[in-house]
Amino acid sequence: MSRILIIEDEESIAELEKDYLELSGFEVEMENDGRTGVQRALSEEFDLFIVDLMLPGIDGFEICRLIRERKNTPIIIVSAKKDDIDKIHGLGMGADDYMTKPFSPSEMVARVKAHLSRYDRLTSSGNPQNDMVEIRGIKIDKTARRVWINGEEKNFTNKEFDLLTFLAEHPNHVYTKEELFREIWNMDSIGDIATVTVHVKKIREKIEFNTAKPQYIETIWGVGYRFKV
């Protein structure tokens, strides 16, 4: 039986979600405080989290970030906030889905089942696992050479894919353009480091919400680039 944690401070909403999920065969726990909720999320085993954004203690954005640092467990955000910026921010923090209140409880159950099924397929021990890299909403399948940004698949050229993967696999390490050129193109830069700059620009256009303020690939002026975690 799949175990779900609801972190929601509106008791009537939490109880409604709990009732519908339990009728569908899930075991459900509830917390109404952000700090207590994230403590349980990190210390106990759950199969999925349903997280409200506006919570006492710690907000839902921070809860998503903290969970995603430690676990790949599916996260569904539920919130009365309807603005796209909140949805994008929530997905950027690692949430797998965003539902706007009010919503149909039956739709919530359907989404829960879909995310659990998808996660089960990805983690099934009966099948060979692809080599995956996952960081804050970016999922890179090294085996299939595919990339998803907040659940949406994006197309990358071979060198764009290689460069993104290399940086993502070495987070918080600053690389010069010359080092990246040697690593990805397997040759000395010989004054052609502009190739790296162009490829980073193209990658940012595909993975960043705001290319002027990148969340992932950070420019270290006078040095090079760093993949920020």
PAPATI-124268 format. One line per 8 residues: number of its first residue (from 1); their letters; for each residue y, x negated, z negated of N, C-alpha, C, CB. Coordinates in pm, whole numbers, plus 32768, in hexadecimal, padded with zeros to 4 digits. Last residue first. Glycine has a CB too. Layout:
N
NUM = A = Y X Z Y X Z Y X Z Y X Z  ...
END
This chain:
229
229 = VKFRYGVG = 8974 76A6 82F7 891C 7706 82B5 8963 773F 823C 8895 76C3 828B  89E5 762F 8430 8A08 7653 83A5 89A8 76BC 836F 8A99 7687 839C  89B6 751F 84EC 8986 75A8 84DF 8991 75CE 844C 88F1 75B7 8514  8AC1 745A 8567 8A62 7473 84FA 8A39 7505 84FD 8A9F 744D 8470  8B45 735A 863E 8B22 73E5 861E 8ABC 73EA 85AC 8AEB 742D 869B  8C3B 7260 8627 8BDC 72A6 867D 8BC5 7333 864F 8B59 725C 8681  8D38 71C7 85EB 8CAE 7199 85D7 8C4F 71DC 8637 8C81 71B2 8546  8E2C 7236 8610 8E25 71A5 8614 8D99 716E 8605 8E7C 716C 85AC
221 = WITEIYQP = 8DD7 7351 8554 8E38 730E 85AA 8E30 7277 859D 8EC4 733D 8589  8CC5 73F3 856E 8CFA 7393 850E 8D56 7337 855D 8C86 7343 84C3  8C86 7540 85B4 8CBF 74C3 85E9 8CF4 746E 8577 8D30 74E1 8650  8B59 75ED 857A 8BDD 75C7 8549 8C0A 7544 8589 8BDC 75BB 84AF  8AA1 76F6 85C6 8AB7 766D 85F3 8B48 7647 85D8 8A95 765F 868B  8AD5 77EC 8516 8A5B 779C 8521 8A76 770B 854A 89FD 77DC 8584  8BC3 786D 851A 8B75 7875 849E 8B00 7813 84A0 8B43 7903 8489  8CFF 7817 85AA 8C6C 7818 85B0 8C2A 7819 8527 8C3B 77A0 85FD
213 = KATNFEIK = 8E00 7895 860A 8DDA 7879 8580 8D41 787C 8575 8E1D 78E1 851D  8E03 78BB 8717 8E72 786E 86DE 8E57 7848 864C 8EF3 78BD 86E7  8D30 7962 8749 8D20 78D6 876F 8D90 787E 8738 8D1B 78C9 8806  8CAA 7A48 8689 8D31 7A1B 86AC 8D28 7986 86CA 8D98 7A39 8638  8B95 7A5C 868C 8BE6 7AD6 8693 8C74 7AB5 86BE 8BE6 7B1E 860C  8ABC 7984 8745 8B29 7997 86E5 8B6E 7A1E 86FA 8B8F 7925 86F0  89FF 796D 880E 89D0 797F 8785 8A3F 79A0 8721 898A 7902 8758  8A76 7953 890A 8A00 79A9 88FC 89DA 79C5 886B 898A 7969 8942
205 = ERIKKVHV = 8B43 78A4 88F2 8B61 7925 8930 8AED 7988 891F 8B80 7913 89C5  8ABA 77C4 8893 8B0F 7812 8837 8B2E 789C 886F 8B92 77C7 881C  8A46 776A 8982 89F1 779B 8915 8A42 77F1 88B5 89B0 7725 88C8  8B29 7718 8A0E 8AD7 7784 8A43 8A7C 77BF 89D7 8A83 7751 8AB9  8B84 7648 8965 8BDA 76BA 8982 8B88 7731 89B3 8C44 7694 89ED  8AAC 7598 8979 8ACC 75D4 88F7 8B23 764F 890A 8B14 756E 889B  8AC5 7553 8A88 8A4E 759B 8A5A 8A65 75DD 89D2 89D7 753D 8A52  8BBA 74CB 8A87 8BA8 7543 8AD9 8B32 7596 8AA8 8B95 751D 8B6D
197 = TVTAIDGI = 8B7D 73F3 89DD 8BE9 7450 89BC 8BD9 74D4 8A07 8C72 7412 89DC  8AB8 736F 8A73 8A98 73A7 89EF 8AFE 7410 89CA 8A93 7338 8984  8B4D 731C 8B4F 8ADA 7377 8B62 8AB5 73BA 8ADF 8A60 732A 8B9A  8BF5 725E 8AF0 8C2F 72E2 8B0A 8BC1 7349 8B21 8C8C 72DE 8B84  8B76 716D 8AED 8B62 71C3 8A78 8BA3 724C 8A88 8B9A 717F 89FC  8B63 70A1 8BA5 8B4B 7129 8BD4 8B37 718A 8B5F 8AD1 712D 8C2F  8B71 6F93 8B6A 8BEC 6FDA 8B83 8BDD 706B 8BAB 8C37 6F95 8BEA  8A63 6F58 8B39 8AAA 6F18 8BA9 8B26 6F6A 8BCF 8A4B 6F08 8C24
189 = SDMNWIER = 8994 6FB5 8A91 89FC 7010 8AC0 8A49 6FD9 8B38 8A5C 702E 8A4F  883E 6F6B 8ADA 88BF 6F47 8A9F 892D 6F9B 8ADE 88DC 6EB1 8AB2  8747 7073 8AC9 8788 7001 8B0B 8809 6FE1 8AC1 87A4 7020 8BA3  86E1 7171 8A8B 868A 70FB 8A8A 86C6 7086 8AD9 8602 711F 8AC3  875E 7258 8A60 8754 722F 8AEC 8705 71AD 8AFD 87E0 721F 8B27  8740 726D 8949 871E 72DF 899F 870A 72B4 8A30 878B 7349 8998  8782 716E 88D9 8711 71BB 88A8 86E3 7224 890C 8735 71FD 8824  8867 7117 8960 87EC 70C6 8966 8773 7118 893F 87F8 704B 890B
181 = FLEEKTYV = 8915 71E6 8918 88F7 71CE 89A5 8876 717D 89B3 896C 7186 89EA  891C 71C8 8803 88E2 7243 883C 88BF 722F 88CF 8944 72B9 882C  899D 70D0 87F3 8916 70E1 87BC 88D2 715C 87F6 891D 70EC 8723  8A94 710E 8869 8A3E 70A8 88A6 89AD 70B7 8876 8A72 701B 8886  8AFE 71C1 87B6 8ADC 71F1 883C 8A7E 718F 8883 8B5D 7206 8890  8A64 7199 8673 8ACB 717C 86D6 8A9E 71B4 875D 8AE7 70E2 86E0  8A07 7283 857B 89DF 722E 85EB 8A56 7215 8646 896B 726F 8639  89D1 72C9 842B 8A38 72B7 8492 8A05 7256 84FC 8ABD 7283 8453
173 = HNPHEALF = 8907 73BC 839F 890E 7330 83C9 8974 7325 843A 8882 72FB 83F8  88E1 74C5 8367 893E 747A 8311 8943 73E4 832F 8919 748D 8281  8795 74D7 83F3 8810 7512 83C0 885D 74B4 8364 87F1 7592 8376  86D9 74A5 84D0 8716 743B 847F 879A 746D 8445 872C 73BA 84D4  8693 757C 8561 8628 753B 8516 865B 74C8 84BF 85BE 7506 8576  877F 75B8 85E4 874D 7615 857E 86E0 75D8 8529 8719 7694 85C0  878F 74E0 869A 87F3 74EE 8630 87C1 7548 85BF 8875 7526 8669  86AA 751A 873A 86B8 749A 86F4 871B 74A5 8681 86E6 742D 8756
165 = TLLDFEKN = 86E9 7619 879E 8673 7605 8749 867F 7584 86F9 85F4 7603 879D  87CE 75E4 883B 87D4 7642 87CA 8761 762A 8769 87D1 76D3 87FC  875A 7531 88F5 87C8 7506 889F 87D4 7561 8825 884C 7505 88EE  8696 75CC 8974 8671 7550 8930 86DC 7524 88CE 8657 74E2 8996  8734 769C 89E0 86CB 76BB 897E 86A8 763D 892E 864D 76F2 89C5  87D3 760A 8A8F 8813 7657 8A25 87AD 7675 89B7 884F 76DB 8A5D  870A 75AB 8B39 8754 754C 8AE7 879F 7592 8A76 87B5 74FD 8B3C  86AB 76A0 8BAC 8651 7643 8B66 869D 75E4 8B09 8601 75F3 8BCB
157 = TFNKEEGN = 8789 77B4 8B5A 8751 7752 8BB7 86FA 76F1 8B66 87C3 7705 8C04  8740 78EA 8ABC 8776 7864 8AB5 8739 780E 8B23 875B 7826 8A2A  8780 7A3A 8A6F 8748 79DB 8ACD 878F 7955 8AC3 8751 7A12 8B5B  872C 7AEF 8945 8790 7AB0 899D 874A 7A4B 89F7 8801 7A6B 8949  86D2 7C19 88A0 86A8 7BA1 88E7 8715 7B72 8947 8626 7BBB 8934  873F 7C82 8768 8753 7C91 87F8 872E 7C10 8840 87E6 7CB9 8818  8728 7C46 865A 86CA 7CA3 8695 86D6 7CB7 872A 86D8 7D24 8654  87ED 7B81 8634 87F4 7C01 85ED 87A0 7C6D 8631 8886 7C30 85E4
149 = IWVRRATK = 877B 7AF5 874B 87F1 7AEF 86F7 8803 7B78 86B7 8870 7AC3 8748  865D 7A47 87B3 8697 7AC8 878F 870D 7AB0 8732 862D 7B26 874B  85BF 7991 88B6 8621 7991 884A 8655 7A1F 8833 8696 7931 8868  849E 78DB 8926 84F0 7954 8926 854B 7951 88AA 8496 79D4 8926  83B9 7835 8953 843F 780F 897F 8497 788C 8991 8438 77BF 8A02  82C6 785B 88E5 82E6 78AE 895B 836E 788C 8997 82E2 7941 8935  82DD 7795 881C 8266 779E 8870 8285 77E8 88F2 81F4 77E3 8826  83C9 77C1 8796 83BA 7744 87E0 8345 774A 8841 83A8 76D0 877F
141 = DIKIGRIE = 8492 78BB 8767 8402 78AC 877E 83EF 7831 87D5 83C4 792E 87C0  858A 78E9 8683 8565 7898 86F6 84CE 788B 86FC 85A8 780B 86F0  867A 79BD 860D 85E8 79A7 860F 85C5 7960 8691 8599 7A2F 8602  8789 79E6 853D 875A 79A6 85B8 86C4 798E 85AC 87A7 7920 85D3  87B9 7A49 8441 87C5 7AA5 84B2 879E 7A69 8538 884F 7AD6 84BA  879C 794C 83A7 880D 79AB 83A1 881E 79FF 841F 888C 7960 8387  86A1 78B8 8454 8714 7898 83FF 877E 7904 8410 874D 780C 8420  8563 7855 84AE 85B7 78C9 848D 8625 78A0 842D 8561 793B 8450
133 = VMDNQPNG = 847E 77EF 8599 84ED 77BF 8548 8548 7836 852E 853B 7748 858E  831C 77E3 85D6 839A 782C 85CB 83FF 77E1 8575 8381 78B7 8591  820F 77D1 869C 8263 7779 864D 82F0 77B4 864A 8264 76E8 8686  812B 78E3 867E 8189 7892 86CA 81DE 783F 866B 81E3 78EB 8722  7FE6 78EB 85F8 8074 7903 85E5 80C8 78A8 863E 809B 78EF 8553  7EC3 7996 865A 7F0B 7917 8654 7FA1 7933 864E 7EE9 78BE 86CF  7E60 7AA7 8585 7E8B 7A75 8607 7ED0 79EE 85F6 7EEA 7ADA 864B  7E29 7AF1 8485 7DBC 7AF9 84E5 7DE0 7AC2 856D 7D8F 7B86 84F4
125 = SSTLRDYR = 7F04 7AFA 83E7 7EB5 7A7E 83E2 7E45 7A7E 8448 7E7B 7A6B 8356  8039 7B77 8448 7FAA 7B90 8442 7F5C 7B0E 8449 7F7F 7BEE 84B4  8148 7B6A 8460 810A 7B1A 83F6 8073 7B2A 83ED 8147 7B3D 8371  818F 7C12 852D 81BF 7B88 8530 8175 7B2F 84CD 8253 7B85 8512  811E 7D03 84DE 80EE 7CC2 8559 8116 7C30 855D 8124 7D0B 85D5  81B5 7D36 83FB 8126 7D20 83ED 80ED 7CDB 8469 80DE 7DA5 83D4  82AD 7D66 846D 829C 7CF1 8415 8208 7CD0 8404 82DD 7D0B 838C  8276 7E54 84F5 82A1 7DDE 8540 828A 7D5F 84ED 8335 7DE9 8568
117 = SLHAKVRA = 8237 7EFC 841F 81D4 7EE4 8487 81F5 7E65 84D5 81CD 7F5C 84E6  8327 7EFA 8392 82AD 7EC8 8351 8243 7EA6 83B9 8277 7F2F 82ED  83CE 7F72 8450 83E8 7EE8 8424 836D 7EAC 83E0 845F 7EE4 83C6  8358 8070 8468 8365 801A 84DD 8379 7F89 84B4 83DA 8049 8535  836E 80D9 8365 82E9 80C4 83A0 82F0 8063 8416 82AD 8149 83CE  8487 80E5 8354 843A 8095 82F6 83B1 8074 8330 842A 80DF 826E  84BD 81A0 841A 84EC 8116 842A 84A1 80B8 83CD 8584 810E 8410  8446 8284 83AC 8419 8252 842E 8443 81C0 8443 8450 82A9 84A0
109 = VMESPSFP = 84DF 82A2 82C5 8450 8287 82B9 841A 824C 833B 8402 8307 8293  85D6 82DE 833E 85C8 8267 82EB 8535 8240 82DE 8606 827E 8261  859A 83D1 83B5 85BB 835E 840B 85AC 82DD 83BC 864B 836B 8443  8576 8469 82D1 8503 8454 8328 851B 83E0 8389 84E3 84D4 8377  8679 8471 8269 8610 8428 8220 8595 840D 8277 85E6 8477 81A6  878D 843B 8339 8716 848E 8324 86AC 843E 82D9 86DE 84C1 83AB  88BD 83DC 8294 8856 83CC 82FA 87DF 8426 82D7 8829 8338 8306  8A22 83C1 8268 899F 83F8 8244 893B 83E8 82B7 89AC 848E 821F
101 = KTMYDDAG = 89EB 825C 8277 89E1 82DA 822D 8A44 833F 8268 89FD 82C4 8196  8953 8195 836C 89D0 81CA 8337 89B8 8250 82F2 8A38 81DA 83A8  8887 807A 835F 888C 810B 836A 890B 813E 8326 880E 814D 832C  8812 7F61 83F7 8888 7F95 83B2 888E 802C 83CA 890D 7F4F 83E3  8723 7E51 83E5 8750 7ED3 8416 87C5 7F02 83C1 86DC 7F3B 8413  86F5 7D5A 837E 86AE 7D7C 83F8 86DE 7DFF 8435 861A 7D85 83DC  87E1 7C6B 82FA 87A2 7CF0 82F9 8760 7D0B 8380 880B 7D5E 82D8  8869 7B7A 8307 87D8 7B77 8309 8794 7BFD 8302 87A9 7B26 829B
93 = MGLGHIKD = 8973 7B72 8327 8942 7B41 82A7 88AA 7B44 829E 897D 7B91 8236  898E 7BF6 8417 89A2 7B66 8414 8973 7B27 8393 8A32 7B46 8429  8974 7CFA 83C6 8908 7CC0 8417 8913 7C28 8419 890D 7CF9 84A7  8A6C 7D0B 833E 89ED 7D21 82F8 8978 7CE5 8343 89D6 7DB5 82E4  8B22 7CDD 840E 8B1D 7C81 839B 8A99 7C8F 8351 8B93 7C9C 833B  8AEF 7DB8 84B1 8ADA 7D31 84E5 8ACE 7CCD 8473 8B4D 7D09 8543  8B3A 7E85 8404 8AB1 7E7F 8438 8A91 7DF2 8468 8A9E 7EE4 84AC  8C44 7E4A 83DD 8BEB 7E49 836A 8B5A 7E3F 8397 8C00 7EC6 8314
85 = IDDKKASV = 8CA6 7E69 84DF 8CB1 7DE6 849F 8C55 7DDC 8427 8D41 7DCA 8475  8C87 7F77 8519 8C2E 7F18 8559 8C31 7E90 8513 8C52 7F07 85EB  8C9C 8059 8405 8CDC 7FFB 8460 8C77 7F98 8498 8D4D 7FB0 841A  8C33 80FF 8345 8C0E 811A 83D0 8C45 80B4 8433 8C3E 81A3 83F7  8BB0 8105 8208 8C0C 80BD 8260 8BDD 80CA 82F0 8C16 8027 8238  8AEB 816B 8172 8B4A 81CD 81A6 8BAE 818B 8204 8B93 8213 8134  89A7 80D7 81AE 8A31 80D3 817F 8A82 8144 81BB 8A71 804C 81A1  888A 800F 8196 88BD 8098 81A2 8949 809A 8166 885D 8100 815A
77 = IIIPTNKR = 87C8 7F15 8231 8844 7F37 81EC 8862 7FCA 8202 88BB 7EDE 821D  868A 7E9C 820D 86D8 7F07 824D 8753 7F22 81F7 8681 7F89 8260  85C8 7D81 8242 8635 7DBA 81F3 867B 7E25 8247 869B 7D4B 81C6  8483 7CE6 8234 84E5 7D3D 8276 854C 7D79 8215 849D 7DAE 82BD  845F 7B96 81BE 8441 7C24 81AB 84AB 7C7B 81EE 8436 7C45 8116  847B 7A8B 81B8 848E 7ACA 823A 8471 7B60 8236 8434 7A88 82A2  852C 79E2 80AA 84C1 7A35 80DF 84E4 7A6C 8169 84A5 7AA8 8080  8605 793F 8061 8581 7927 8026 850F 7970 806B 8583 794E 7F97
69 = ERILRCIE = 86E6 798B 80E6 86D5 78FC 80CB 8647 78DC 809E 8739 78CE 8061  86DA 7A9C 80E0 86B3 7A59 815C 86A5 79C2 814B 8719 7A77 81C8  8738 7AD6 7FDF 86AD 7AF2 8001 8683 7AA0 807A 8698 7B88 801E  8844 7A85 7FFB 87EE 7A45 7F98 875A 7A5C 7FB6 880F 7A78 7F0D  88A1 7B34 80C6 88A7 7AA2 80D8 8846 7A5B 8079 8936 7A6F 80C1  887C 7C2E 804F 8836 7C0A 80CC 8831 7B73 80DE 887B 7C4B 8145  892F 7C15 7F79 88A0 7C29 7F5F 884F 7C02 7FDB 8883 7CBC 7F38  8A21 7C06 8000 89F3 7B92 7FB6 895D 7B9C 7F96 8A43 7B82 7F34
61 = FGDIGPLM = 8A29 7D0C 8069 8A30 7C98 80C1 89F6 7C1C 807C 8AC2 7C7E 80EC  8A28 7DB2 7F86 89B3 7DAC 7FDC 89B3 7D36 803B 89A8 7E29 802A  8ABA 7D0C 7E62 8AB7 7D6D 7ED1 8A3F 7D54 7F2D 8B39 7D66 7F21  8A73 7D0A 7D0A 8A71 7CBE 7D88 8A6B 7D21 7DFA 89F8 7C5A 7D8D  8AFB 7DCB 7C46 8ABC 7D49 7C2D 8AC3 7CEF 7CA7 8A2B 7D5C 7C05  8AC4 7F01 7CF0 8AFC 7EB5 7C80 8AB3 7E30 7C71 8AF4 7F06 7BFC  8AE2 7F20 7E56 8A92 7F20 7DDC 8ADD 7ED9 7D6C 8A09 7EDC 7DF5  8AE3 7F77 7F8F 8B40 7F7E 7F1F 8AF1 7F8E 7E9D 8BA4 7FF4 7F32
53 = LDVIFLDF = 89F5 7F6E 8031 8A5B 7F05 8035 8AB2 7F02 7FB8 8AB2 7F16 80AE  8899 7F93 7FD9 891E 7FCC 7FEE 8983 7F5A 7FEF 8941 8036 7F7E  8763 7F45 8067 87D4 7F14 8017 8855 7F5B 803D 87E4 7E7C 8029  8614 7F33 8058 867D 7F8D 8086 86F5 7F75 802C 864E 8025 8084  8515 7E4D 80B7 8586 7E6C 805E 85E5 7ECE 80A3 85D2 7DEB 8036  83B2 7E24 80B5 842D 7E48 80FB 8498 7E69 8093 8416 7EC1 815B  82EA 7DC6 8017 82D2 7DC1 80A6 834E 7DE5 80F7 8261 7E1E 80CB  8304 7CEA 7EFC 831D 7D6A 7F3D 8307 7D58 7FD3 83AD 7D9E 7F1F
45 = EESLARQV = 82C4 7C3F 7DDD 8297 7C4D 7E67 82AE 7CDD 7E98 8202 7C28 7E74  83D9 7BB3 7D1C 8362 7C06 7D2F 833F 7C10 7DC3 8378 7C92 7CF4  84BE 7B17 7D23 8452 7AF0 7CC7 83D1 7B3F 7CD9 8480 7B00 7C39  8573 7B81 7DD8 854D 7AF5 7DE5 84D4 7ACF 7D90 85C1 7A9D 7DBF  858D 7C89 7D85 856B 7C6C 7E11 8538 7BDE 7E21 85E5 7C82 7E6B  85E2 7C6E 7C7F 855C 7CA3 7C9A 852F 7C81 7D28 8559 7D3B 7C84  86E2 7C05 7CB5 8684 7BBB 7C60 85F5 7BE9 7C79 86A9 7BCC 7BCB  8757 7CD1 7D45 8737 7C54 7D8A 86D9 7BFD 7D38 87B7 7C07 7DAA
37 = GTRGDNEM = 876A 7D98 7C79 871F 7DAF 7CF3 86F8 7D2E 7D38 876E 7E03 7D52  8813 7D2A 7BBD 8788 7D47 7B98 8731 7D56 7C13 8780 7DC5 7B43  88FB 7D1D 7C5F 88C2 7CA5 7C22 882F 7CB9 7BFC 8911 7C7D 7BA5  892C 7E2A 7CB2 8913 7DC0 7D12 88CF 7D46 7CD5 8993 7D96 7D50  8888 7F44 7C2F 88E9 7EDA 7C19 88C6 7E64 7C74 88EB 7EAE 7B83  87BB 7FF8 7C41 8840 8029 7C62 88AE 7FC2 7C4D 885E 80A2 7C0F  8676 7FF5 7CD0 86D6 7FB2 7C7A 8761 7FE0 7CA3 86CA 7F15 7C83  8525 806A 7CF4 85B6 807C 7D06 8604 8027 7CA3 85DC 8110 7CF5
29 = EVEFGSLE = 83F8 8064 7DBA 8440 8041 7D40 84D5 804E 7D5C 841C 7FB0 7D10  82DE 8103 7E4A 836F 80ED 7E4D 83A5 80CD 7DC2 83B7 8167 7E86  81DB 80FE 7F2D 81FC 80EA 7EA0 828E 80BF 7E9A 819E 8080 7E5B  81A4 81F7 802C 81D7 8177 7FFF 81E8 8174 7F67 825C 8158 8043  8159 82EC 809F 80F1 828F 8072 8121 8207 8043 8092 827C 80DD  8211 83A6 80D5 81D7 8362 8149 8175 82F4 8121 8244 8327 819F  8269 83ED 7FE0 821C 8451 8029 81D8 8415 80A4 8277 84C5 8054  82FF 8309 7FAF 8282 831C 7F64 822B 8386 7FA7 82A1 8345 7ED3
21 = LYDKELEA = 83D7 8339 805A 8381 82C4 8070 82FB 82D3 8028 83C8 8244 8041  8448 841E 7FEC 8416 8420 8076 83B7 83AC 8091 848A 841C 80D9  848D 83BF 7EE9 8434 8432 7EFC 83F6 8431 7F87 8480 84B6 7EE5  8542 82EC 7F20 84C4 82D2 7EDA 845F 8343 7EF3 84DD 82C2 7E44  8618 8376 7F91 85D1 8310 7FDF 8546 82F8 7FA3 8623 828C 7FE3  865F 8411 7EB2 8637 8451 7F2F 85E7 83F1 7F86 86B3 8484 7F7B  86A5 834B 7DFA 8635 83A4 7DDC 8602 83E8 7E5A 865D 840D 7D74  8785 82DB 7E79 870E 8289 7E5D 8694 82E0 7E44 8727 822D 7DE5
13 = ISEEDEII = 8833 83B6 7E75 8806 837E 7EF5 8787 832D 7EE1 8873 8327 7F34  8856 83D9 7D64 8822 8448 7DB3 87EC 8417 7E3A 888E 84B2 7DCA  88C4 82E3 7D0C 883F 830C 7CE1 8804 837A 7D39 8843 833B 7C52  8958 81E7 7DA0 8963 8279 7D9F 88D9 82B4 7D85 899F 82AF 7E26  8911 80DD 7DAF 894E 810B 7D32 8965 81A2 7D2D 89D1 80C5 7D1D  87F1 8036 7E1D 8851 80A1 7E3D 888A 80D9 7DBB 880D 8113 7E91  86F1 7FA4 7E9C 8761 7F7A 7E48 87D7 7FD2 7E6E 8783 7EE0 7E5B  859C 7FD4 7EA5 861C 8012 7EC9 8685 7FE0 7E69 8613 80AE 7EC7
5 = LIRSM = 8482 7F30 7F15 84EA 7F30 7EAE 8569 7F6C 7EE7 8504 7E9F 7E78  832E 7F81 7F57 83BA 7F80 7F84 8417 7F81 7F0C 83D7 7FF9 7FE0  81EE 7F29 7FC1 8247 7F38 7F4D 82D7 7F22 7F79 8220 7ED3 7EDB  80D7 7FBF 8060 8151 7F70 8069 81AF 7F91 7FF5 8198 7F88 80F0  7F87 7FAB 8000 8000 8000 8000 807D 7FA8 8000 8001 8060 7F85
END
